[in-house]
């Protein structure tokens, strides 16, 4: 098998800097084929992306991804984030880019240009990374993003979640495959690899890598957990036992997921206009944990947020549902309304950004919910923003009515709408409004909800 693989690689021209003799190292060879076994059934020859921070783990991933692409004769994108949260971040991104280029691995730097964070920095930085990764992958039609989380991360995550009082889903939150959005997946094929294995691989190829200074900062819980693990092992918290516990919890999680999916199909309805409804009968017929997870799914679908709201906040909301006086509340970026037989979930009417479409035939992700498309052969500028009260007033003043317009008011307010620089409303999707002053064709603009793509 090894000889066949070596012969195959010898035919490729882009092996110049990768040390092909590494495959003769028994340990490296085993690492690669374990990695290959984990991703081949999912990816095959399809183009994929990997996230590289410049640390030893992600550099090891870059080598494994390179070998896989050579063997499969496929392509992959290597993505580096310059989040701008530290003075060194731009330099570190460029340094990582150069190290990869030296080893014949093409990379791209994705740069964040927004405001800096002053609180909850690690969570916001994580959200930022996933947002940049997802936008790049959507634009380039890539379905799979591979991350370098390994076995040590898995154990560390378990302890952090345990301290926070997480349930089954939280304790098993690092999965081999996770669906971030419809048709976009995070893969973690290194969860059964020890950090030491990946470090040894990195040392064979790279002479240097980046050490994140936050890894030594006791201000962060994950750092304190890491330092505490040696003491925990002396008390019987052996890594093998922890992994066995995670395995058992995953079995329980899979059973729970089965009933959650059944309940979603029975009680929950999703709409392409970006809202959802839940039948109130779920509260009489299903277990509390199942209801809890179905509501999280509805909030995730509508809000465009990656992470769900805190479980304590959600439990308080569920208690409110039982009150006859309850009418509406907000949570996780959603407006949630209750009537006699159903609960409706709408995008909350705040923090909806405006986007400018100024390039020829341009596509953009708007509000992490809709993919909006301008199909013009010129560079005329258009603004995409929420329809809002202003847009609804515009429709009313122009006496617009449509048989298609059965969208609830709160959902309609947060629809994307297209405006020109004069402040004139040009097009509203789903209700088929087109400004008669302009020659707007059926395919001039298009909008699709990301969860349905």
Buried (B, 14 or more C-beta within 10 A) or exposed (E): EEEEBEEEBEEBEEBEEBBBEBBEBEEBBEBBBBBBEBBBEBBEEBBBBBBBBBBBBBBBBBBBBBBBBBBBEBEBBBBBBBBBBBEEBBEBBBBBBEBBEEBEBEBEBBEBEEEEBEEEBBEBBEBBBBBBBBBBBBEEEBBBBBBBBBBBBBBBBBBBBBEEEBBBBBBBBBBBEBEBBEEBBBBBBBBBBEBEBBBBBBEBBBEEBBEEEBEEEEEBBBBBBBEEBEEBEEEEBEBEEBBEBBEEBBEEBEEBBEBBBEBBEEBBBBBEBBBBBBBBEBBEEBEEBBBBBBBBBBBBBBBBBBEBBEBEEBEEBBEBBEEEEBEEBEBBBBBBBBEEEBBBBBBBBEEBEEBEBEEEEBBBBBBBBBBBBBBBEEEEEBBBBBBBEBBBEBBEEEEBEEEEBEBBEBBBBBBBBBBBEEEEBBBBBBBEBBBEEEEBEEEBBBBBBBBBE
